[in-house]
Amino acid sequence: MVLRQVREASFDQGLPDIAITPEEGAFLSLLVRLCRARRVLEIGTLVGYSTLWLARALPPDGIVVTVEKSARHAALARQNFERAGLAERILLLEGEAKHLLSKAARLGPFDFVFIDADKEGYPFYYDWALTMVPSGGVIAFHNALWGGSVALPFHGPAIDAIRNFNHMIANDSRVVAHIYPAGDGTLIAVKR
């Protein structure tokens, strides 16, 4: 019920419709449980919809560290964490992710990393995340299909960035990777 309220409130508040779908949230939750994660890092909180899916999948002593650059979005996310009764399992770092990763690193290592931020930054976040997860750790990226446009002859900064990133991960021998096609696609990379 709370997840539905958070999603509906986002629309009512005029926020961009860029959050994960309920199907994607359920899938992320499943991945967190499958890898028995205790520490999760999320880059790109928005208003905390995906964060709540991640936090709900954790054991009682688990924690989600989430990073959000927008002060408005961070304030709404904190309200949503309180409303869901999960604020004690979530630490929100507010500011530019690239500047906060050293702070986040002190809270790691992480068993699971979910990245839903600036698409051009995916290679940077990926390289950093690989140093923060153990063998068997999972790194997931939202928008791997970008509305299907990555498979079509379209171009643009985000489309090209995601297409190139998908190819990079597919050819990276450090991970086993797959794209889960629900919603806008989630690229999953498991560290060898």
N, C-alpha and C positions, 0 to 999 in steps of 0.2 A: 504493500500500500504506500509506504513512504517513497519508494522508488518512483512509483507512478506520480505521486504528488510533486516530487522534485522535477521530473520531466515536464509535467504540465505547467508548473510554476515558471520554468525556464521560458516556455513559449509566451506565457502571460507577461513576463518581464521584458519581452522584446529581445531576448538574447539570440544569437545566431544558432541555427539548427545544425550544429556540428558535433553534438555529443554522440556517443555510441548508441546503438539501438538496444532494446531489451534483449534481443537474441545474442547480440555481441557481448552484452554484459553477462548473460548466463554462461556463455562460452569462456569468457575471461575467468569467471568464478570457478568453473570446472578446471581450467588450467592451473589456477592457484592451488586448488585442492589436490590435483593429480601430482603436482611437484612438491606437495607438502610444504609449501612456503610458510615461513614465519616472518620474513622481512620482505616487504614489497616496496619498490620505488615506482612512482608514476611521474612522468614529465608531461604536464598539461592537464590541469585539474578542471578548468572551466568552472562549473558550479558544483562539482563533486559527484555527479551521477555515476561515472565509472569508478570513482574512488570508493563509493559505497558498495558497489558490486565486489570490488577487491577486498575491502575490509570485512564484509560479511563472510567471506570464504576462509578467513584466517582463524587459527586456534585462538583461545582467549588471551594468550600472551603475545600474539602477533601484532605487528605494526605496519601501517602504510605510511611512507614518507612521500608526500606529493608536492609538486612545485607548480606554482601559478604566477604568471607575470602581472596579470591585471588585478589591481587592488579591489575593484568592484566585484569581479568574479570570486576572488579569494574571500571577501566578506560574505557573499551569498553561500559559498561552499561551507564556511564555518557554521553558518546557520543551519544548513542542511545536515551537517555532521551531528550537530546537537539534536536536531529534530529526530534523526534516526537512532539516537542513543549510541553512536559509535565514535564520538569525539575523542574518547580516551585511547582509541586504537589508531588515530590518524594524527600525523604531524604535518601541518601545511607550512611550507617555506614559500614566502612571497617575494617575487622578484624575477629577474631574467635567469632562466635555467642555466645558461652557460656560466653565469657568475656564481651560482649556488651549488654547482656540482661538487666543489671541494668540501662544502659544508655537508652535503648529502653523503659524501664518501665516508665521512667520520661515523656515520650511522650504519654503514654497511658491514659486511657484504650483504647483498640482496639475493634472494632465491628466485625472484621474479621481478622483471622490469617491464612496465607498460609505457609506451611512448606515443603520445598524441599531441604533438606540438608542431612547430614550423617545419614543413616538409623538407626544405632545403637543408635544415640542420640534422636530418636523420643520420647521415654518415658520421657526423661528430658524436651524436648521442650514442650511436651503436658502438663505436670504438671505445668510448668511455664505459658503456654498460658491460662490454665484454671483460673489462678488468674488474668489474664489481660483482660478477656472478661466478659461482663455482662450476665445475664440470657438472653437467645435468641441469644447470640453471636455464631459465627461460627468459627470452627477451621478445616482447610482442610489440608490433607497430600497427596503429590504426590507419585506415585509408589506403591500404595497399592496392586497391582497384580504382580509386578516385572516380567513382561513378561509372566505371567501365572504360573511361577514356584512356587508361594506360595501354589497353589492348587495341586501340584505334589509332589512326594516323593523326592524332591531335597533338598540338604542342602548346606549351606555356610553362612558366617557371615551376609551378607545383607538379604538373603532369610529368614534365621531363625529369624533375628531381625524384619523384616516386618511381617512375619507370627505371631510371638508372640505378636507384637504390635497390629495387627488387632484383635486378640483374646482378648487382654487386653481391648481395646476400646469397643468391642462387649459386654463385661461383666461389663462395668463401668456404674453404675446407675446415675452418675452425668450428663450423656449426652444421647442424642438420636443419633444413628450413622447409616450410610449407606455407601456402596461403590458404587460409580458411575463408571461403567466399561469401559468407553471410554478411548482410549489411553492406558496408563499403569495403569489406575485406580486411582481414587481420593477417599480417605476416608474422609467423612464429619462427623464431630461431632458437634452437636448443644447443647450448655450448657442449662440444665434445669433451 
